[in-house]
């Protein structure tokens, strides 16, 4: 029996109403399946790389590490995936006491930093910013709508720049943030510095080559509050 135009329209609408959720569910399941496959591949790759590390390093590599740690430096750097220890130290195991957070901040890693300085007694505390830092860019551009936990960490960053599209202004803000972190640490660890037990260093890891000193260069921009490039070169920790 032929349906009226109105009934045909209702039938089509009903089919679409049933089909769209089913299609959406199928799409979600496919997406979830794809993400699960990606996660499996990532974990598998990490374990494979770790197995290679175990084979390469042998048991002897870990002999000294079993007895405890005596790192040479406490390093505070950004969580950014483009910044890693292999750019700072060929053999970081046991060498570097690493603290990582967005914006390489003293405030959000204060307890960890204090442990490195006052319990592990590292003679160097180094803050390392980096080119194109997302945390610095966020503060420069405004981040009012971001998640509360992230906002809480960004609130402790103070940078001068506002133009996030200007590479030089971003780099100036990155460096200003490093100087700010050094200043905060110098205030807290003044007794250790006065006793000659601690040097506080600020540096920028420049993978973009914004400083024109080579991609991946670690550029020291602050030593114990001194930011003049010529004086930094003549600082005791920089000369033979």
C-alpha positions as CSV (number, residue, x, y, z in Angstrom):
1,X,0.0,0.0,0.0
2,X,1.3,3.4,-0.9
3,X,2.3,5.7,1.9
4,X,1.3,9.4,2.0
5,X,4.1,11.9,1.7
6,X,3.7,12.7,5.4
7,X,4.1,9.1,6.4
8,X,7.1,8.6,4.1
9,X,8.7,11.7,5.7
10,X,8.1,10.2,9.2
11,X,9.6,6.9,8.1
12,X,12.7,8.5,6.7
13,X,13.1,10.6,9.9
14,X,12.7,7.5,12.0
15,X,15.3,5.6,10.0
16,X,17.7,8.5,10.3
17,X,17.1,8.9,14.0
18,X,18.0,5.2,14.5
19,X,20.9,5.2,12.1
20,X,22.7,8.3,13.3
21,X,23.3,7.1,16.9
22,X,24.4,3.7,15.5
23,X,26.8,5.5,13.1
24,X,28.1,7.7,15.9
25,X,28.6,4.7,18.2
26,X,30.4,2.8,15.4
27,X,32.6,5.9,14.8
28,X,33.3,6.1,18.6
29,X,34.2,2.4,18.8
30,X,36.5,2.8,15.8
31,X,38.1,5.8,17.3
32,X,38.5,4.0,20.6
33,X,39.9,1.0,18.9
34,X,42.4,3.1,17.0
35,X,43.5,4.8,20.2
36,X,43.9,1.5,21.9
37,X,46.0,0.2,19.0
38,X,48.2,3.3,19.2
39,X,48.6,2.8,23.0
40,X,49.6,-0.8,22.5
41,X,52.2,0.2,19.8
42,X,53.6,2.9,22.0
43,X,54.0,0.7,25.1
44,X,55.4,-2.1,22.9
45,X,58.0,0.3,21.4
46,X,59.0,1.7,24.9
47,X,59.5,-1.9,26.2
48,X,61.5,-2.7,23.1
49,X,63.7,0.3,23.5
50,X,64.2,-0.5,27.2
51,X,65.2,-4.0,26.3
52,X,67.8,-2.6,24.0
53,X,69.0,-0.3,26.8
54,X,69.4,-3.3,29.1
55,X,71.4,-5.2,26.5
56,X,73.7,-2.3,25.8
57,X,74.4,-1.1,29.3
58,X,75.0,-4.5,31.0
59,X,74.9,-5.1,34.7
60,X,78.1,-3.2,35.4
61,X,76.5,0.1,34.4
62,X,74.1,-0.2,37.4
63,X,76.7,-1.3,40.0
64,X,77.3,2.2,41.3
65,X,73.7,3.2,41.1
66,X,72.6,0.4,43.5
67,X,74.5,2.0,46.3
68,X,72.6,5.4,46.1
69,X,72.8,8.6,44.2
70,X,75.3,11.4,44.2
71,X,74.2,13.6,41.3
72,X,76.5,16.5,40.1
73,X,73.7,18.9,39.5
74,X,70.0,19.6,40.3
75,X,68.4,20.5,37.0
76,X,65.0,22.2,36.7
77,X,63.7,22.1,33.1
78,X,60.5,22.1,31.2
79,X,58.3,19.0,30.7
80,X,58.3,19.7,26.9
81,X,59.0,16.5,25.0
82,X,61.6,18.4,22.8
83,X,63.8,18.8,25.9
84,X,65.6,15.7,27.2
85,X,68.7,14.7,29.2
86,X,70.6,13.3,26.2
87,X,71.0,17.0,25.1
88,X,72.6,17.9,28.4
89,X,74.6,14.8,29.5
90,X,75.9,11.8,27.6
91,X,75.6,9.7,30.7
92,X,72.8,11.2,32.8
93,X,72.2,8.1,35.0
94,X,73.4,9.1,38.5
95,X,74.6,12.5,37.2
96,X,71.5,14.7,37.1
97,X,68.8,15.1,39.7
98,X,66.0,16.1,37.3
99,X,62.9,18.2,38.1
100,X,60.5,18.8,35.2
101,X,57.3,20.9,35.1
102,X,55.7,23.3,32.6
103,X,57.8,26.5,32.4
104,X,60.8,25.1,34.3
105,X,59.6,26.6,37.5
106,X,61.1,26.8,41.0
107,X,57.7,27.4,42.6
108,X,55.9,24.3,41.3
109,X,58.9,22.0,42.0
110,X,60.2,23.6,45.2
111,X,60.2,20.5,47.4
112,X,62.1,18.5,44.8
113,X,64.6,21.3,44.2
114,X,65.2,21.7,47.9
115,X,65.9,17.9,48.2
116,X,68.5,18.2,45.5
117,X,70.2,21.2,47.0
118,X,69.9,20.4,50.7
119,X,69.8,16.7,50.9
120,X,71.8,15.6,47.9
121,X,74.1,18.6,48.2
122,X,74.5,19.2,44.5
123,X,77.0,22.1,43.9
124,X,75.0,23.3,40.9
125,X,71.4,24.2,40.6
126,X,70.5,24.9,36.9
127,X,67.2,26.2,35.5
128,X,66.8,25.4,31.8
129,X,64.2,27.1,29.6
130,X,63.9,26.4,25.9
131,X,63.0,28.0,22.6
132,X,59.3,28.1,21.7
133,X,58.2,27.2,25.2
134,X,54.4,26.6,25.3
135,X,54.0,27.6,28.9
136,X,55.7,31.0,28.2
137,X,53.6,31.5,25.1
138,X,50.4,30.7,27.0
139,X,51.2,33.3,29.6
140,X,52.1,35.8,26.9
141,X,48.8,35.2,25.0
142,X,46.3,34.7,27.9
143,X,45.1,31.4,29.3
144,X,41.9,32.3,31.3
145,X,39.9,29.4,29.9
146,X,42.4,26.7,30.6
147,X,41.9,23.8,33.1
148,X,42.2,24.9,36.8
149,X,45.2,22.7,37.6
150,X,47.2,24.0,34.6
151,X,46.2,27.6,35.3
152,X,47.5,27.2,38.8
153,X,50.9,26.4,37.5
154,X,50.9,29.1,34.8
155,X,49.8,31.7,37.4
156,X,53.3,31.5,39.0
157,X,55.0,32.5,35.7
158,X,55.7,36.2,35.1
159,X,56.9,37.1,31.6
160,X,57.1,40.5,29.9
161,X,56.1,39.8,26.3
162,X,52.6,39.8,24.8
163,X,53.2,39.2,21.1
164,X,53.3,35.4,20.8
165,X,53.9,35.6,17.0
166,X,57.1,37.4,17.4
167,X,59.9,34.9,17.8
168,X,62.3,37.3,19.4
169,X,59.7,38.5,21.9
170,X,59.0,34.9,22.8
171,X,62.7,34.1,23.2
172,X,63.1,37.3,25.4
173,X,60.3,36.1,27.6
174,X,61.8,32.6,27.8
175,X,65.0,34.2,29.0
176,X,63.2,36.5,31.4
177,X,61.5,33.5,32.9
178,X,64.8,31.8,33.4
179,X,66.2,34.9,35.1
180,X,63.1,35.0,37.4
181,X,63.6,31.4,38.4
182,X,67.2,32.0,39.2
183,X,66.3,35.0,41.3
184,X,63.7,33.0,43.3
185,X,66.2,30.2,44.0
186,X,69.0,32.7,45.0
187,X,66.7,34.1,47.6
188,X,65.9,30.7,49.1
189,X,69.4,29.3,48.9
190,X,71.3,32.4,49.9
191,X,73.0,30.6,52.8
192,X,74.3,27.9,50.5
193,X,75.5,30.5,48.0
194,X,77.1,32.6,50.7
195,X,79.0,29.6,52.0
196,X,80.3,28.9,48.5
197,X,78.4,25.5,48.3
198,X,76.0,26.4,45.5
199,X,76.1,28.0,42.1
200,X,72.7,28.9,40.5
201,X,72.8,28.9,36.7
202,X,70.2,29.9,34.2
203,X,70.3,28.5,30.6
204,X,68.2,28.1,27.5
205,X,68.1,25.0,25.4
206,X,67.9,26.4,21.9
207,X,66.7,23.7,19.5
208,X,65.4,26.3,17.0
209,X,68.8,28.1,16.8
210,X,67.2,31.4,17.7
211,X,70.5,32.5,19.3
212,X,72.4,31.5,16.1
213,X,74.8,29.4,18.1
214,X,73.7,26.1,16.6
215,X,70.6,23.9,16.9
216,X,70.4,22.3,20.3
217,X,72.9,24.6,21.9
218,X,72.6,25.0,25.7
219,X,73.2,28.7,26.2
220,X,74.1,30.0,29.7
221,X,72.3,33.3,30.3
222,X,72.6,33.8,34.0
223,X,75.1,32.8,36.7
224,X,74.3,33.7,40.3
225,X,72.2,36.6,39.0
226,X,74.7,37.9,36.5
227,X,73.2,38.3,33.1
228,X,75.8,40.2,31.2
229,X,77.1,37.9,28.5
230,X,80.7,39.1,28.7
231,X,80.9,38.7,32.4
232,X,79.2,35.3,32.2
233,X,82.1,34.1,29.9
234,X,84.6,35.2,32.5
235,X,82.8,33.6,35.5
236,X,84.8,31.0,37.4
237,X,82.4,28.1,36.4
238,X,82.8,29.0,32.7
239,X,86.6,29.3,32.6
240,X,89.4,26.7,32.9
